[in-house]
Amino acid sequence: MGRSIRDLIDWVTTLENDGVGFRSLQESIDTTTSNGKLVFHLFAALAEFERNLISERTRAGLDAARARGRKGGRPKALDDEKRKLLIDFYEQKKTPVNTLCKMMEISKPTLYSYIKEGNN
């Protein structure tokens, strides 16, 4: 029903405002009762806490990797020398873009991102 706990809480609140109760058959949660509301919100709070912990650990891991000199992301398709050569060919406007892409074995978006980087 919801992609995240926040979505689910919003849906349950909307349903409740319309006089409709939420009952989870698998977890035996019924928001028409006080106990059911308490359990639902406790589960939601625990899920949010767990999501925040995962996010913090991920950030800490990325920071530790950066401190060790590791850089994330996909490696560049071309080294600096080939990128400069590509930009030179492009700026001369003698070679078609498709030919440049085939020659360097890259896509058009990659070519244009290198051009953009080169102009900065």
C-alpha positions as CSV (number, residue, x, y, z in Angstrom):
1,M,0.0,0.0,0.0
2,G,2.8,2.4,0.8
3,R,6.4,2.7,-0.4
4,S,7.7,4.0,2.8
5,I,6.5,4.1,6.4
6,R,5.8,7.8,6.0
7,D,3.5,7.0,3.1
8,L,1.8,4.3,5.1
9,I,1.3,6.7,8.1
10,D,-0.2,9.3,5.8
11,W,-2.6,6.8,4.2
12,V,-3.7,5.5,7.6
13,T,-4.3,9.1,8.8
14,T,-6.3,9.9,5.6
15,L,-8.4,6.8,6.1
16,E,-8.9,7.5,9.8
17,N,-10.1,11.1,8.9
18,D,-12.7,9.5,6.6
19,G,-13.9,7.2,9.3
20,V,-12.1,4.1,8.0
21,G,-9.9,1.9,10.1
22,F,-6.8,0.1,9.0
23,R,-6.3,-3.6,9.8
24,S,-3.2,-5.5,8.9
25,L,-4.1,-9.1,8.8
26,Q,-0.6,-10.4,8.8
27,E,0.7,-8.4,11.8
28,S,-2.7,-8.3,13.6
29,I,-2.7,-4.5,13.8
30,D,-6.1,-2.8,14.0
31,T,-6.0,1.0,14.2
32,T,-9.6,1.3,15.2
33,T,-8.4,0.4,18.8
34,S,-6.0,2.3,21.0
35,N,-3.7,-0.7,21.3
36,G,-3.6,-1.1,17.5
37,K,-2.7,2.6,17.1
38,L,0.0,2.3,19.6
39,V,1.5,-0.8,18.0
40,F,1.3,0.8,14.5
41,H,3.1,3.9,15.5
42,L,5.7,2.0,17.5
43,F,6.4,-0.1,14.4
44,A,6.6,3.1,12.3
45,A,9.0,4.7,14.8
46,L,11.2,1.6,14.9
47,A,11.3,1.4,11.1
48,E,12.3,5.1,10.8
49,F,15.0,4.6,13.5
50,E,16.4,1.6,11.5
51,R,16.3,3.5,8.3
52,N,18.2,6.4,9.9
53,L,20.8,4.0,11.4
54,I,21.4,2.5,7.9
55,S,21.8,5.9,6.4
56,E,24.3,7.0,9.1
57,R,26.3,3.8,8.7
58,T,26.4,4.2,5.0
59,R,27.7,7.8,5.3
60,A,30.3,6.7,7.8
61,G,31.5,4.0,5.5
62,L,31.7,6.4,2.6
63,D,33.6,8.9,4.7
64,A,36.0,6.2,5.9
65,A,36.6,5.0,2.3
66,R,37.3,8.6,1.2
67,A,39.8,9.0,4.1
68,R,41.6,6.0,2.8
69,G,41.8,7.6,-0.7
70,R,39.0,5.6,-2.3
71,K,36.7,7.4,-4.6
72,G,33.3,6.0,-5.4
73,G,31.4,6.0,-8.7
74,R,32.0,4.6,-12.1
75,P,35.4,5.1,-13.6
76,K,35.8,7.6,-16.4
77,A,35.6,6.1,-19.9
78,L,38.6,8.1,-21.1
79,D,41.8,9.3,-19.5
80,D,42.8,13.0,-19.3
81,E,44.8,12.8,-22.5
82,K,42.1,11.3,-24.6
83,R,39.5,13.7,-23.1
84,K,41.6,16.7,-24.2
85,L,42.0,15.2,-27.7
86,L,38.3,14.6,-27.9
87,I,37.5,18.2,-26.9
88,D,40.0,19.5,-29.5
89,F,38.5,17.4,-32.2
90,Y,35.0,18.6,-31.2
91,E,35.9,22.3,-31.1
92,Q,37.5,22.1,-34.6
93,K,34.1,21.1,-35.9
94,K,35.6,19.0,-38.7
95,T,34.6,15.6,-37.4
96,P,31.0,14.6,-36.9
97,V,29.9,13.9,-33.3
98,N,28.8,10.3,-34.3
99,T,32.3,9.6,-35.6
100,L,34.0,11.0,-32.5
101,C,31.8,8.8,-30.4
102,K,32.6,5.7,-32.4
103,M,36.3,6.6,-32.5
104,M,36.5,6.9,-28.7
105,E,33.9,4.2,-28.0
106,I,31.7,6.5,-25.9
107,S,28.0,7.6,-26.1
108,K,26.9,11.1,-27.1
109,P,25.9,12.0,-23.5
110,T,29.4,11.1,-22.4
111,L,30.9,13.2,-25.1
112,Y,28.8,16.2,-24.2
113,S,29.6,15.8,-20.5
114,Y,33.3,15.8,-21.3
115,I,32.8,18.9,-23.4
116,K,30.9,20.6,-20.5
117,E,33.7,19.6,-18.1
118,G,36.3,21.0,-20.4
119,N,34.6,24.4,-20.7
120,N,34.6,24.8,-16.9
